[in-house]
Amino acid sequence: MDLFVCEICNKENIDKSCSISILDVHICNLCLESIVETQIGTLKYGYYKMLIKKMWGDYIIAKC
C-alpha cells in the first residue's frame, strides 16, 4: 500500500481515495476543501495562491 503525504498539511494519508494528486503533488481532502472554500482576497487565499505557484514551478523544473 502506498503512503501519500499532503503537500500542504504534511499529514500522511494511506487511502488514495481520500486525496487528490495534482502536478505530482498529493493534497488531502481536508486541505482541498479548505482551498475551495477560501474567499478571494483573504490572507489564506494569498497563501494558497503562492503555494500553488510554488508547486507549479517545482513541477516545471522537475520536468525539464
N, CA, C and O atoms as CSV, one atom per row, in Angstrom:
chain,resi,resn,atom,element,x,y,z
A,1,MET,N,N,0.840,-1.178,0.000
A,1,MET,CA,C,0.000,0.000,0.000
A,1,MET,C,C,0.886,1.243,0.000
A,1,MET,O,O,1.824,1.344,0.791
A,2,ASP,N,N,0.589,2.174,-0.876
A,2,ASP,CA,C,1.373,3.400,-0.971
A,2,ASP,C,C,0.959,4.389,0.115
A,2,ASP,O,O,-0.208,4.449,0.504
A,3,LEU,N,N,1.915,5.151,0.591
A,3,LEU,CA,C,1.665,6.175,1.583
A,3,LEU,C,C,1.789,7.533,0.909
A,3,LEU,O,O,2.805,7.835,0.284
A,4,PHE,N,N,0.759,8.339,1.039
A,4,PHE,CA,C,0.761,9.663,0.448
A,4,PHE,C,C,0.841,10.699,1.559
A,4,PHE,O,O,0.183,10.561,2.591
A,5,VAL,N,N,1.645,11.735,1.351
A,5,VAL,CA,C,1.788,12.819,2.319
A,5,VAL,C,C,1.261,14.095,1.674
A,5,VAL,O,O,1.673,14.461,0.573
A,6,CYS,N,N,0.346,14.767,2.369
A,6,CYS,CA,C,-0.242,16.004,1.858
A,6,CYS,C,C,0.831,17.088,1.803
A,6,CYS,O,O,1.540,17.310,2.785
A,7,GLU,N,N,0.951,17.752,0.681
A,7,GLU,CA,C,1.945,18.803,0.490
A,7,GLU,C,C,1.648,20.028,1.357
A,7,GLU,O,O,2.559,20.789,1.682
A,8,ILE,N,N,0.397,20.222,1.728
A,8,ILE,CA,C,0.009,21.418,2.468
A,8,ILE,C,C,0.104,21.216,3.978
A,8,ILE,O,O,0.733,22.019,4.667
A,9,CYS,N,N,-0.512,20.155,4.503
A,9,CYS,CA,C,-0.538,19.959,5.953
A,9,CYS,C,C,0.452,18.896,6.437
A,9,CYS,O,O,0.622,18.717,7.643
A,10,ASN,N,N,1.101,18.198,5.519
A,10,ASN,CA,C,2.087,17.154,5.819
A,10,ASN,C,C,1.530,15.939,6.554
A,10,ASN,O,O,2.288,15.160,7.133
A,11,LYS,N,N,0.204,15.778,6.532
A,11,LYS,CA,C,-0.391,14.591,7.142
A,11,LYS,C,C,-0.233,13.414,6.198
A,11,LYS,O,O,-0.340,13.555,4.980
A,12,GLU,N,N,0.023,12.254,6.779
A,12,GLU,CA,C,0.136,11.038,5.987
A,12,GLU,C,C,-1.261,10.513,5.687
A,12,GLU,O,O,-2.136,10.513,6.553
A,13,ASN,N,N,-1.457,10.068,4.460
A,13,ASN,CA,C,-2.759,9.588,4.026
A,13,ASN,C,C,-2.544,8.273,3.293
A,13,ASN,O,O,-1.993,8.259,2.192
A,14,ILE,N,N,-2.968,7.186,3.885
A,14,ILE,CA,C,-2.768,5.874,3.283
A,14,ILE,C,C,-3.790,5.618,2.174
A,14,ILE,O,O,-3.477,4.958,1.183
A,15,ASP,N,N,-4.991,6.127,2.335
A,15,ASP,CA,C,-6.074,5.880,1.381
A,15,ASP,C,C,-6.033,6.896,0.246
A,15,ASP,O,O,-6.334,8.071,0.454
A,16,LYS,N,N,-5.663,6.452,-0.949
A,16,LYS,CA,C,-5.547,7.348,-2.100
A,16,LYS,C,C,-6.886,7.978,-2.466
A,16,LYS,O,O,-6.923,9.060,-3.052
A,17,SER,N,N,-7.995,7.304,-2.122
A,17,SER,CA,C,-9.312,7.847,-2.457
A,17,SER,C,C,-9.650,9.071,-1.608
A,17,SER,O,O,-10.612,9.777,-1.909
A,18,CYS,N,N,-8.874,9.336,-0.548
A,18,CYS,CA,C,-9.105,10.496,0.313
A,18,CYS,C,C,-8.125,11.625,0.006
A,18,CYS,O,O,-7.875,12.483,0.853
A,19,SER,N,N,-7.574,11.622,-1.200
A,19,SER,CA,C,-6.648,12.682,-1.592
A,19,SER,C,C,-6.723,12.880,-3.098
A,19,SER,O,O,-7.335,12.093,-3.821
A,20,ILE,N,N,-6.083,13.951,-3.549
A,20,ILE,CA,C,-6.007,14.240,-4.981
A,20,ILE,C,C,-4.538,14.461,-5.318
A,20,ILE,O,O,-3.769,14.967,-4.501
A,21,SER,N,N,-4.168,14.081,-6.509
A,21,SER,CA,C,-2.792,14.254,-6.955
A,21,SER,C,C,-2.789,15.231,-8.135
A,21,SER,O,O,-3.388,14.973,-9.178
A,22,ILE,N,N,-2.102,16.352,-7.941
A,22,ILE,CA,C,-2.016,17.394,-8.970
A,22,ILE,C,C,-0.551,17.737,-9.162
A,22,ILE,O,O,0.148,18.024,-8.190
A,23,LEU,N,N,-0.074,17.712,-10.398
A,23,LEU,CA,C,1.314,18.065,-10.702
A,23,LEU,C,C,2.292,17.244,-9.866
A,23,LEU,O,O,3.278,17.780,-9.360
A,24,ASP,N,N,2.025,15.963,-9.723
A,24,ASP,CA,C,2.863,15.040,-8.941
A,24,ASP,C,C,2.912,15.384,-7.458
A,24,ASP,O,O,3.846,14.982,-6.764
A,25,VAL,N,N,1.925,16.120,-6.964
A,25,VAL,CA,C,1.832,16.510,-5.560
A,25,VAL,C,C,0.505,15.995,-5.017
A,25,VAL,O,O,-0.519,16.052,-5.698
A,26,HIS,N,N,0.530,15.494,-3.791
A,26,HIS,CA,C,-0.685,14.982,-3.163
A,26,HIS,C,C,-1.260,16.024,-2.214
A,26,HIS,O,O,-0.529,16.667,-1.461
A,27,ILE,N,N,-2.586,16.182,-2.261
A,27,ILE,CA,C,-3.302,17.089,-1.364
A,27,ILE,C,C,-4.467,16.311,-0.772
A,27,ILE,O,O,-5.256,15.716,-1.507
A,28,CYS,N,N,-4.579,16.312,0.569
A,28,CYS,CA,C,-5.658,15.575,1.219
A,28,CYS,C,C,-6.994,16.298,1.009
A,28,CYS,O,O,-7.028,17.479,0.661
A,29,ASN,N,N,-8.073,15.575,1.224
A,29,ASN,CA,C,-9.404,16.145,1.024
A,29,ASN,C,C,-9.686,17.325,1.943
A,29,ASN,O,O,-10.355,18.274,1.534
A,30,LEU,N,N,-9.192,17.284,3.173
A,30,LEU,CA,C,-9.427,18.401,4.093
A,30,LEU,C,C,-8.790,19.690,3.571
A,30,LEU,O,O,-9.412,20.751,3.609
A,31,CYS,N,N,-7.571,19.598,3.091
A,31,CYS,CA,C,-6.899,20.782,2.539
A,31,CYS,C,C,-7.557,21.224,1.239
A,31,CYS,O,O,-7.703,22.421,0.992
A,32,LEU,N,N,-7.951,20.276,0.417
A,32,LEU,CA,C,-8.624,20.610,-0.838
A,32,LEU,C,C,-9.927,21.350,-0.565
A,32,LEU,O,O,-10.229,22.337,-1.237
A,33,GLU,N,N,-10.698,20.888,0.410
A,33,GLU,CA,C,-11.940,21.570,0.779
A,33,GLU,C,C,-11.655,22.983,1.280
A,33,GLU,O,O,-12.390,23.919,0.965
A,34,SER,N,N,-10.590,23.135,2.057
A,34,SER,CA,C,-10.223,24.446,2.564
A,34,SER,C,C,-9.856,25.398,1.421
A,34,SER,O,O,-10.235,26.569,1.444
A,35,ILE,N,N,-9.122,24.899,0.426
A,35,ILE,CA,C,-8.753,25.709,-0.739
A,35,ILE,C,C,-10.001,26.156,-1.481
A,35,ILE,O,O,-10.141,27.326,-1.836
A,36,VAL,N,N,-10.899,25.221,-1.711
A,36,VAL,CA,C,-12.113,25.506,-2.488
A,36,VAL,C,C,-13.006,26.522,-1.774
A,36,VAL,O,O,-13.634,27.359,-2.424
A,37,GLU,N,N,-13.066,26.456,-0.451
A,37,GLU,CA,C,-13.964,27.325,0.313
A,37,GLU,C,C,-13.354,28.676,0.667
A,37,GLU,O,O,-14.051,29.530,1.215
A,38,THR,N,N,-12.077,28.894,0.373
A,38,THR,CA,C,-11.408,30.143,0.720
A,38,THR,C,C,-11.910,31.296,-0.144
A,38,THR,O,O,-12.021,31.178,-1.364
A,39,GLN,N,N,-12.208,32.404,0.513
A,39,GLN,CA,C,-12.696,33.600,-0.175
A,39,GLN,C,C,-11.543,34.349,-0.844
A,39,GLN,O,O,-10.462,34.489,-0.273
A,40,ILE,N,N,-11.793,34.823,-2.053
A,40,ILE,CA,C,-10.795,35.615,-2.777
A,40,ILE,C,C,-10.516,36.892,-1.997
A,40,ILE,O,O,-11.432,37.524,-1.470
A,41,GLY,N,N,-9.248,37.259,-1.930
A,41,GLY,CA,C,-8.853,38.490,-1.262
A,41,GLY,C,C,-8.444,38.307,0.191
A,41,GLY,O,O,-7.938,39.244,0.809
A,42,THR,N,N,-8.655,37.118,0.748
A,42,THR,CA,C,-8.248,36.879,2.135
A,42,THR,C,C,-6.768,36.500,2.189
A,42,THR,O,O,-6.164,36.155,1.173
A,43,LEU,N,N,-6.205,36.569,3.377
A,43,LEU,CA,C,-4.812,36.191,3.573
A,43,LEU,C,C,-4.596,34.718,3.222
A,43,LEU,O,O,-3.579,34.351,2.634
A,44,LYS,N,N,-5.560,33.890,3.588
A,44,LYS,CA,C,-5.484,32.462,3.294
A,44,LYS,C,C,-5.456,32.223,1.778
A,44,LYS,O,O,-4.755,31.332,1.299
A,45,TYR,N,N,-6.224,33.024,1.028
A,45,TYR,CA,C,-6.243,32.916,-0.434
A,45,TYR,C,C,-4.854,33.208,-0.998
A,45,TYR,O,O,-4.369,32.487,-1.870
A,46,GLY,N,N,-4.223,34.261,-0.503
A,46,GLY,CA,C,-2.881,34.607,-0.951
A,46,GLY,C,C,-1.881,33.498,-0.655
A,46,GLY,O,O,-0.998,33.213,-1.464
A,47,TYR,N,N,-2.027,32.873,0.513
A,47,TYR,CA,C,-1.148,31.770,0.889
A,47,TYR,C,C,-1.308,30.600,-0.072
A,47,TYR,O,O,-0.320,30.071,-0.580
A,48,TYR,N,N,-2.550,30.196,-0.322
A,48,TYR,CA,C,-2.788,29.071,-1.232
A,48,TYR,C,C,-2.326,29.391,-2.651
A,48,TYR,O,O,-1.793,28.524,-3.343
A,49,LYS,N,N,-2.526,30.620,-3.078
A,49,LYS,CA,C,-2.089,31.046,-4.410
A,49,LYS,C,C,-0.566,30.932,-4.537
A,49,LYS,O,O,-0.058,30.441,-5.545
A,50,MET,N,N,0.155,31.388,-3.510
A,50,MET,CA,C,1.612,31.295,-3.515
A,50,MET,C,C,2.070,29.830,-3.501
A,50,MET,O,O,3.019,29.461,-4.194
A,51,LEU,N,N,1.389,29.012,-2.710
A,51,LEU,CA,C,1.740,27.603,-2.605
A,51,LEU,C,C,1.530,26.872,-3.933
A,51,LEU,O,O,2.361,26.055,-4.330
A,52,ILE,N,N,0.444,27.160,-4.603
A,52,ILE,CA,C,0.164,26.527,-5.904
A,52,ILE,C,C,1.172,26.995,-6.949
A,52,ILE,O,O,1.600,26.198,-7.784
A,53,LYS,N,N,1.559,28.267,-6.922
A,53,LYS,CA,C,2.602,28.759,-7.837
A,53,LYS,C,C,3.923,28.025,-7.598
A,53,LYS,O,O,4.630,27.684,-8.546
A,54,LYS,N,N,4.251,27.783,-6.321
A,54,LYS,CA,C,5.474,27.058,-5.988
A,54,LYS,C,C,5.398,25.621,-6.514
A,54,LYS,O,O,6.367,25.118,-7.083
A,55,MET,N,N,4.263,24.967,-6.328
A,55,MET,CA,C,4.081,23.602,-6.832
A,55,MET,C,C,4.247,23.565,-8.346
A,55,MET,O,O,4.886,22.659,-8.882
A,56,TRP,N,N,3.674,24.548,-9.034
A,56,TRP,CA,C,3.773,24.627,-10.489
A,56,TRP,C,C,5.231,24.812,-10.907
A,56,TRP,O,O,5.705,24.145,-11.827
A,57,GLY,N,N,5.935,25.712,-10.237
A,57,GLY,CA,C,7.349,25.949,-10.547
A,57,GLY,C,C,8.204,24.716,-10.309
A,57,GLY,O,O,9.060,24.383,-11.128
A,58,ASP,N,N,7.978,24.039,-9.197
A,58,ASP,CA,C,8.709,22.801,-8.886
A,58,ASP,C,C,8.441,21.740,-9.939
A,58,ASP,O,O,9.349,21.012,-10.341
A,59,TYR,N,N,7.199,21.653,-10.383
A,59,TYR,CA,C,6.814,20.667,-11.403
A,59,TYR,C,C,7.539,20.951,-12.724
A,59,TYR,O,O,8.081,20.040,-13.351
A,60,ILE,N,N,7.542,22.206,-13.132
A,60,ILE,CA,C,8.197,22.597,-14.393
A,60,ILE,C,C,9.702,22.311,-14.317
A,60,ILE,O,O,10.279,21.777,-15.264
A,61,ILE,N,N,10.331,22.663,-13.206
A,61,ILE,CA,C,11.764,22.423,-13.043
A,61,ILE,C,C,12.071,20.934,-13.082
A,61,ILE,O,O,13.054,20.521,-13.697
A,62,ALA,N,N,11.249,20.131,-12.438
A,62,ALA,CA,C,11.487,18.676,-12.399
A,62,ALA,C,C,11.316,18.045,-13.771
A,62,ALA,O,O,11.965,17.041,-14.065
A,63,LYS,N,N,10.463,18.604,-14.618
A,63,LYS,CA,C,10.208,18.026,-15.939
A,63,LYS,C,C,11.200,18.487,-17.004
A,63,LYS,O,O,11.235,17.928,-18.100
A,64,CYS,N,N,12.003,19.502,-16.692
A,64,CYS,CA,C,12.982,19.996,-17.677
A,64,CYS,C,C,14.209,19.161,-17.733
A,64,CYS,O,O,15.118,19.451,-18.511
